[in-house]
Amino acid sequence: KAAFINFISDEEWKSIEPVSSWFGPSSFLMSSMSALFKLSMWIRHGHGYLTENLGIPVWGSYALFGLATLFLGMVLGLVSEVLGAD
């Protein structure tokens, strides 16, 4: 507590460099990190729903997410190939 009070009263905060715009809350980098965090929470919620509410074993939930990942990768690859072929 004393160190914080000294930090304020001695105006040591003036010597701290500002945060780079790359790490600002509205930057592309932080927005991407936020989206990945939201995706991970959605996946966690989905796993809980599959195992707790539907009674699917944990390995079954992992298998479903693995298959969904493969399928999504194939679809995105196909779309990328179709859009890239001019």
N, C-alpha and C positions, 0 to 999 in steps of 0.2 A: 504494500500500500504506500509506503513511504517513497519507494522508487518511482511510482507513478506520479505522486504529488510533486516530487522533485523534477520529473520529466516535464510536467506542465508549468510549474512555477519558474524553472530555469530556462524555459522556452527551448528545450532541446528538440522539440518537434519541428522547429524551423529548419534544422539541418538534415532532415530525412528527405530523400529523393521521392518524388511522386511515382505512383505506380504507372508502368508503361501502358499505353493504350491497348496493347495486345492482351493484357490481363484485366482490363476494365470489365465491369459486369455486362455491358452491352456489346462487347467485342464478338467477332465471329468465333474465336477460340472458346470463350466462356459459354457462348450460346450452344456450341457443339457439345461441350462437356455436359451442359445441363440436359440436352436432348439425350445423350447417352445414359445419364443417370436416370432420367424418366423411363427410358427403354428398359433398363435393368430392373427398375421397380415394377414395371408392367410384367416382365418375364417372371419375376419372383411371385407376384400376385397370381399370375396364370398357373405357375407350378403349384402354389398352395391350393388353388381351386381344383386343379386336376387330382391332387393327392388327397385332399381333405373332403371335398364335397362329392367328387365323382368316384372316389375310392380306387383310383388308378395307382398301382405301385410306383415308387419313386423311379425305378429304372424305366418304367413305361412312360413316365412324364419326360424323362431325359431323352428317350427314343423319339417321342413325338416332337420335342423341340429340335432334336438333331435332324429329323426328316423335314421339318418345316424350314430349317436353315438351308438344307440342301436344295429343296424345292425353290425357295426364294432366290438362292444363288443362280439356279438354272434359269428362272424367269428373268432375272435382271441381266444375265448374260445374253439371253435371247433378245431382249429388248435393246441392249447395247449393240448387239450385232446388226439388228434390223435398222436401227437409227444411224449406225455408223456406215452402212453400205449405201453410198451415194451413187 
